[in-house]
């Protein structure tokens, strides 16, 4: 194998691929990236056996071939080379070493045979559809903050992606919950998505896909089976195993009869929550909302850190209500809203509250209250 590649192309590809490669592993080949050169392009593949990323970039290939190199070592070397420089990769010599040359710099790197590299992307994935990158990224971005990090309930450690019917139309819906809050985001189902199995995409995969799609305006081809899911663009392919579990019936926790409605400016509300929460204990972070006609009083009492209150105007004409929420959860939801106004649908101090973005009927959030 021998090729010439521009440094920025190589660095970008390695940055994406190395992100799934573990720095410490008991299986040496899993520390490596598979470099495969063919006519006019070179591909880089990394995996941790749960997910794999392949990125293909243009290169001047004078000799086809494949070799595997330590991913993070190669990434660190390329990162320190001058931007705009040309890099030669030469895997001649039986595949035991790769020579990297850039200007007057030369590196001899140990290699392992390419045929030992695992492939988790092989096999049939019968369900397939295309979705614009910005739409898929929106589904991920607005739901992922609610993913549980509690490993004992592993089936909540991802986003539940499935199709259903909403307002008489087929939709693709992303749901995440940690038992204290829930995010539900949906959009019209792309052609081919109907009939797909409901799948739980792992948290790590969700975050990697979110990064890979940043700034992209192309379509993403999504292929899946009951065990795996694949996201493919023109240059990048990411395949991941799915969480083998049953996502709970989340619709049971979405309240339907909350008839006390409060409309409040999102930025003003978030800033007030952030200010009064300054005195709360990190463990509790409970903020009490005392809601009256046309006004909201936010308060925090901390026996060790003092107390804080702030009053802001709201649109509310129901009975007076006092309810407590985790400040960080309130701020997380406020950070996802796009319109100036946030709408709370409340019932009583012990029941879950629904939060909606006034300008986005396809996003819904549920918050469990706290005792204050």
Long-range contacts (C-beta under 8 A, 24 or more apart in sequence): 1-35, 1-37, 1-63, 1-64, 1-65, 1-66, 1-67, 1-89, 1-90, 1-91, 1-92, 2-37, 2-61, 2-62, 2-63, 2-65, 2-88, 2-89, 2-90, 2-91, 2-92, 3-37, 3-42, 3-59, 3-60, 3-61, 3-62, 3-63, 3-88, 3-89, 4-59, 4-60, 4-62, 4-86, 4-87, 4-88, 5-42, 5-57, 5-58, 5-59, 5-60, 5-86, 5-87, 5-89, 6-84, 6-85, 6-86, 6-87, 7-78, 7-81, 7-82, 7-83, 7-84, 7-85, 7-86, 7-87, 7-102, 8-83, 8-84, 9-57, 9-58, 9-59, 10-57, 10-78, 10-87, 11-75, 11-78, 11-79, 12-55, 12-57, 13-44, 13-55, 13-56, 13-57, 14-44, 14-71, 14-74, 14-75, 14-78, 15-75, 16-53, 16-55, 16-211, 16-212, 16-236, 17-44, 17-45, 17-46, 17-53, 17-54, 17-55, 17-71, 18-46, 18-71, 18-72, 18-74, 18-75, 19-46, 19-53, 19-208, 19-211, 20-46, 20-47, 20-48, 20-51, 20-52, 20-53, 20-204, 20-208, 21-46, 21-47, 21-48, 21-71, 21-72, 22-48, 23-72, 28-112, 29-68, 29-112, 29-116, 29-117, 29-118, 30-118, 31-70, 31-71, 31-72, 32-68, 32-69, 32-70, 32-71, 32-111, 32-112, 32-117, 33-68, 33-69, 33-70, 33-71, 33-74, 34-66, 34-67, 34-68, 34-114, 34-117, 35-66, 35-67, 35-68, 35-69, 35-89, 35-91, 35-98, 36-65, 36-66, 36-114, 37-61, 37-63, 37-64, 37-65, 37-66, 37-89, 38-64, 39-64, 42-89, 45-117, 46-71, 47-117, 47-118, 47-120, 49-118, 49-120, 50-120, 50-202, 50-204, 50-205, 50-240, 50-241, 51-120, 51-202, 51-204, 51-205, 51-208, 51-238, 51-239, 51-240, 51-241, 52-119, 52-120, 52-121, 52-238, 52-239, 52-240, 53-208, 53-212, 53-236, 53-237, 53-238, 54-121, 54-236, 54-237, 54-238, 55-235, 55-236, 55-237, 56-235, 56-236, 57-235, 63-92, 65-91, 65-95, 66-91, 66-114, 67-91, 67-95, 67-98, 67-111, 67-112, 67-113, 67-114, 68-111, 68-112, 68-113, 68-114, 68-116, 68-117, 69-98, 69-109, 69-110, 69-111, 70-109, 70-110, 73-109, 74-100, 74-109, 77-107, 77-109, 81-105, 120-228, 120-239, 120-241, 121-230, 121-237, 121-239, 123-225, 123-228, 124-225, 125-223, 125-224, 125-225, 125-228, 125-229, 125-230, 126-225, 127-192, 127-193, 127-195, 127-196, 127-197, 127-223, 127-224, 127-225, 128-192, 128-221, 128-222, 128-223, 128-224, 129-190, 129-191, 129-192, 129-193, 129-196, 129-221, 129-222, 130-190, 130-191, 130-192, 130-219, 130-220, 130-221, 130-222, 131-172, 131-190, 131-193, 131-219, 131-220, 131-222, 132-217, 132-218, 132-219, 132-220, 133-213, 133-216, 133-217, 133-218, 133-219, 133-220, 133-233, 134-213, 134-216, 134-217, 135-187, 136-209, 136-213, 136-220, 136-222, 136-231, 137-210, 137-213, 137-214, 137-216, 138-185, 138-187, 139-172, 139-174, 139-185, 139-186, 139-187, 140-174, 140-206, 140-209, 140-210, 140-213, 141-210, 141-336, 142-174, 142-183, 142-185, 142-336, 142-363, 143-174, 143-175, 143-176, 143-183, 143-184, 143-185, 144-176, 144-203, 144-206, 144-207, 144-210, 145-176, 145-183, 145-332, 145-335, 145-336, 146-176, 146-177, 146-178, 146-181, 146-182, 146-183, 146-332, 146-365, 147-176, 147-178, 147-203, 147-206, 148-176, 148-177, 148-178, 148-179, 149-178, 149-203, 150-178, 150-179, 153-179, 154-243, 154-245, 155-200, 155-243, 155-245, 155-246, 155-247, 155-248, 156-247, 156-248, 157-200, 157-202, 157-203, 157-243, 158-200, 158-201, 158-202, 158-203, 158-205, 158-206, 158-242, 158-243, 159-200, 159-201, 159-206, 160-198, 160-199, 160-200, 160-247, 160-250, 161-198, 161-199, 161-200, 161-201, 161-229, 162-196, 162-197, 162-198, 162-199, 163-189, 163-193, 163-194, 163-195, 163-196, 163-198, 170-194, 171-362, 175-247, 175-250, 177-248, 177-250, 177-253, 177-366, 179-368, 180-326, 180-329, 180-367, 180-368, 181-329, 181-332, 181-333, 181-365, 181-366, 181-367, 181-368, 182-250, 182-253, 182-254, 182-365, 182-366, 183-333, 183-336, 183-363, 183-364, 183-365, 184-250, 184-254, 184-363, 184-364, 184-365, 184-366, 185-362, 185-363, 185-364, 186-362, 187-362, 193-222, 196-224, 197-224, 197-225, 197-226, 198-247, 199-224, 199-226, 199-229, 199-242, 200-242, 200-243, 200-245, 200-247, 201-229, 201-240, 201-242, 201-243, 202-240, 202-241, 202-242, 202-243, 205-229, 205-238, 205-240, 208-238, 209-238, 212-236, 212-238, 253-352, 253-366, 254-352, 254-354, 254-364, 254-366, 255-345, 255-347, 255-351, 255-352, 255-353, 255-354, 255-366, 257-347, 258-345, 258-346, 258-347, 258-351, 258-353, 258-354, 259-318, 259-345, 259-347, 260-291, 260-316, 260-318, 260-319, 260-321, 260-345, 260-346, 260-347, 261-316, 261-318, 261-343, 261-344, 261-345, 261-346, 262-291, 262-296, 262-314, 262-315, 262-316, 262-343, 262-344, 262-346, 263-314, 263-315, 263-316, 263-341, 263-342, 263-343, 263-344, 263-358, 264-296, 264-312, 264-313, 264-314, 264-315, 264-341, 264-342, 264-344, 265-312, 265-340, 265-341, 265-342, 266-334, 266-337, 266-339, 266-340, 266-341, 266-342, 267-340, 268-312, 269-296, 269-312, 269-330, 269-334, 269-342, 270-330, 270-331, 270-334, 270-335, 272-298, 272-310, 272-312, 273-298, 273-327, 273-330, 273-331, 273-334, 274-327, 274-331, 275-308, 275-310, 276-300, 276-308, 276-309, 276-310, 276-327, 277-327, 277-328, 278-308, 279-305, 279-306, 279-307, 279-308, 280-305, 280-327, 281-305, 284-370, 285-326, 285-327, 285-328, 286-324, 286-325, 286-326, 286-327, 286-370, 286-371, 286-372, 287-324, 287-325, 287-326, 287-327, 287-330, 287-372, 288-322, 288-323, 288-324, 288-372, 289-321, 289-322, 289-323, 289-324, 289-325, 290-320, 290-321, 290-322, 291-316, 291-320, 291-321, 291-322, 291-323, 291-346, 292-316, 292-320, 293-317, 293-320, 300-327, 318-346, 321-346, 321-348, 321-349, 322-349, 322-372, 323-348, 323-349, 323-353, 323-369, 323-372, 324-349, 324-369, 324-370, 324-371, 324-372, 325-353, 325-367, 325-369, 325-370, 326-367, 326-370, 329-367, 330-367, 333-365, 333-367, 336-363, 336-365, 337-363
